[in-house]
């Protein structure tokens, strides 16, 4: 049984051919759509047991976040333990990702629900079936981008159920407006008295960071909301390792909306997928170098003083 297929067969030759294409072809040729399509067909056809167009036994994130594809992706259910896709987002049919990421998300949502009964994370767009361009996004092409709307609480700290649209929060963490999906009108409802839930947001990030099957590359979030999460981590006595990771990964993007209505989580390529065309973009950080070769270990992050970490969020 091959580790990529997870079923009996003899895919070794096909996998070696696919890997050779990416190792030996000059980069300009790899950037060609025609060559990229050939590589996808090669991976698809030669790793299956029953013919050229048989479905492989694992999903593949191919290319990068902005120009990639998703091969044999899995569709997340619209509802599960600790999460739900709001109705306005279900018709977009953008809840596809890799098997590894799907498993990591489901475990993380469930972990928060067990820790905080009643907590439900509204889940937005991931990728379309097959990946590729996604309406309203410059990314979300390869199955490794996940939009998670913010948990919200009322004035007493009680969890609020997901509403008909995202909630936009101001710098103090108070809900100030509805934020509908791309191309839709905001709901004709008053904005509820709601606050950004830093406690459950931190719990979800903790679960995602600790999951054994995925490694988080970025969490795009408005900087003041990121500071609220960081302060909550300090209050809860999180380790210096966790504070270092929060300070490094939580970022307000400079080339798009400030992400004050959701956080956009980007996952690194699975190490096995890199050999077959998955591409990480962005700075080569210490976290990536570790993930490239090994699974995360406790204590591998450098110690960091909270004050130093806070300066990185400014």
N, C-alpha and C positions, 0 to 999 in steps of 0.2 A: 504494500500500500504506500503510495507516494505521499509525502507530507503536504504537497500543494493540492493534490487531488482529493485526499481523504477517502479514497476508495481503491479497490484493486485495479491493476492495469500496469502498463509498461510505458510511461510517458517520458522516460529519461532522455531519449534521443530528441524528441520534439522540444523539450525544455532546453536542452543544450543548444539546439539550433536557434531558438528564440534568443537565448542569452548571447550567443555569438553575434547575432545581428546587431545588438546594442553595443557590444564591445568593439567590433571591428569596423562598422560603418562610420565614416567621417561625420562629424556633427552636422554640417550643412545638409547631408542626406537624411539624417535622422529627423531634422526639422521639417522635411517635406511631408505634406499630408499623405502623399501616395505611399511613401516608405512607412509612415506611421500606421496606415491602414494595413499594409502588408504584414507588419509586425503583429498587429492585433489578430489578423487572420491566422498567422503562423502560431501564435500562442493558443488561440481558440481551437484550431484544428488539430494540432499535434499533441496537445496535452490531454485530449479526451480519449476515451476507450473505443468509441464506436464510429469514428469517421470524422471527416473534415469539419462538419458543422455540428458535431455533438457538443453539448454544453459541458464546459469544464467543471471540475468539482470545487472550485474556489473562485471568489471574486477578485478582481484586479483593478486597482486604481492606477490609471495610465496617464502619463503626462503630468502637467502641473495643475494648480488650482484654477488658472485662468484659461487654459487651452487644452484641458485634459478630457478623458473619457472614463467611463466606469463599465468594466466588462463583468457580466454576470453578477451585477449588484443584487442585494437583497432589499426588500421593501419592509420598512418598519410598520407594525400595526398602528392604526390611528390612536389607539389608547392602550395603556399598559400600566403596570404598577409605578405610580409616581410621576406619570406624564400623560399628556394628551395633545393631539394636533387640533387646534381650534378649527371649527367648520370652514371659516373663510380661507384657510390654507389647504384644506383637503383636496379641493378641486384643482389645485396647482400640480398635484401628482409629483411632488418633489421630495419624497421621503425615502430615497434609495441611497445606499452606502455599501461599504464592504462588510463582509461577515464579521471581521474583527472589530470594526468600529461599532456595528450594530450591537454586538455582544457587550462591548464596553459601555455604551450608552444605557442599555437596559439595566445592567448591573448598577450603574451609578445612580440612575433615577430611583431604582428600588432601594438603594442604600439610604438615600435622603428620606424616602417615604417611611422607612423603618425607624429612622432616627427622629423624624418629625412627622408623626401621623397626620394625615390630611394635606400634606404638602404635595402640590401637583405642578410640575413644570410644563408650561406651554411650549411645545416644540414646533418650530417653523420649518424653513426650507433646508434640505440637505442637497440632493442632486436628483435630476430626472433619471428615468430608466435609460441606461446607456450613457449617462453623463452628457457633456457638451453644454452649450450656452443655456443659461438659466435666466428667465425673465426677471429683470430688476436687479441683477447681480453682475458684477465683473468677475466673480469667482464662482464657486459652487459647481465646477465642471467635472471634477474627478472623484466626488464622493467623500472628500475629506474635510469639507466645510459644513458646520452645523450651526444653525441659528436657534438659540434658546432664549425665549422671552423671559423677562425677569419675574421671579417670584414677587408677590406683593402681600402686604399685611395691612390690616386696619389699624386704627389708632391704639387699640389694645394689644396689638401684636399677634392677632389671630390671622391665620392664612386665609387669603382670598382665592376663590376659584378663578380660573382663567376666564377673561371676558371675551367679547366679540372681536377685539383687536388688541394689538400691543398697547401698553401704556408708556407714555413718554414721561421721564422723570427729570426734575430740575437738579441743580447742583446739591441741594440739601436732601435729595432723595424723595421728594413729594411728587405724586402723579399730577401732571398739569395738562395733559391732552391725550386723545386717542391717536394711535398710529396704525392705520390700516395696511393691508398688503398692497404691493405695487399695483397701481392702476385702479384701486378701489376708493370709494368715498368713506370718510370716517363715520362711525355709528352716530345716529341721532339720539344719543343718550348722554346724560350728564356724566362727566368724568367722576368716578368714585373717589371718595376720600381714601387714598391709599398711599402706602409708603414702600419704597424699595426695601426688599427683604434681604438684608446683608447676611443674616444668620444662615438662611437656607442656601443662599448663593454661595457662601463659603463652603457649606457642607457639600454642595454639588461639585465645586472645584476640587475639594479635597478628594472626593471619590474618583473624579476623572483623572487626577494626577496619580492616584495610587493604583489605578486599574492595570492589570498585568498585560493586557492585549493591545493597549494603545499608548501613545506618547503625545502629549499636547505640545504643539509648537507655539501657538499664539492664542490669546483670549482678547479679542478686540472689544473694548468697552470704554465708555466715556470716563475721562480721567478722574472726575470727582467721585463718581460711583465706585471706581477702582479703589480710591482712597478709603471709602467707607468699608469696603471689603477688607482692605489691609488693616485698618484700625480694629475691625472685629476680630481678625486673626491675632493681633497683638493682645486684645482683651481676653481672648480664649486661651492664651498661653501657647500658641503654635510654636513649633520649633524654629530655630534659625534657618534650617533647610527649607521649610515651607514658606517662611517669609521671603527668603531669597528667590524662590520660584515665583511667588506672586509678584514680586517687584520686577522680575525679569519678563514675565509672560503677559501680564495685564497691560495692554497698550491701547490708547486712543489712536485710531488710524488717521493719517494725515492726508489721505487722498480720497476720502469718502465721508459719509455722514458720521457724526460723532458717536453713534451707537449708544444713545441714551434711552432706547426703547428695547434693546435686546443685547445679548452678548453673542459674538460670532467666534466660535471655537474652531480652530484649524488643527488638524492632526497630522503628524509626520507620516511620511510613507512607511509602510511596514517594511522591515529590512529585506524580506524576501521579494517584495514588489519592486524594489529599486533595481534589481538585476533585470527586470522585464519592462522597464520604461517608466516607472513612477519617479517623479522629479520633485524635490523640495526646493522652493525658492526662499530667499531671505538670507540673513546673516548666518554664518557657520558658528554656532555657539557651542559652549562646553556641553550643554544638554544634548545637542544633536550628536556630537562626537561620541558621547557615551551610548546614546540610543542606537547609533549605527552598528555597534558591535555587541552590546550586551543589553539584557533586560535591566530595568532600574533596580538599584540596590538602596537600602536605607542608609542614609548618611553620606551619599556620594556628592551632595551639593556643598559648596563652600559655606562656612559659617558667615553670618552677616548680621551686623548690628541693625536693629529696627530703624534707627534714625538714618542710617545710610540707605537702607532699602526705601524709605519714604522719599528720599531725595530723587531716587530713580523714577518715581511716579509723577514727579512734577513736570 
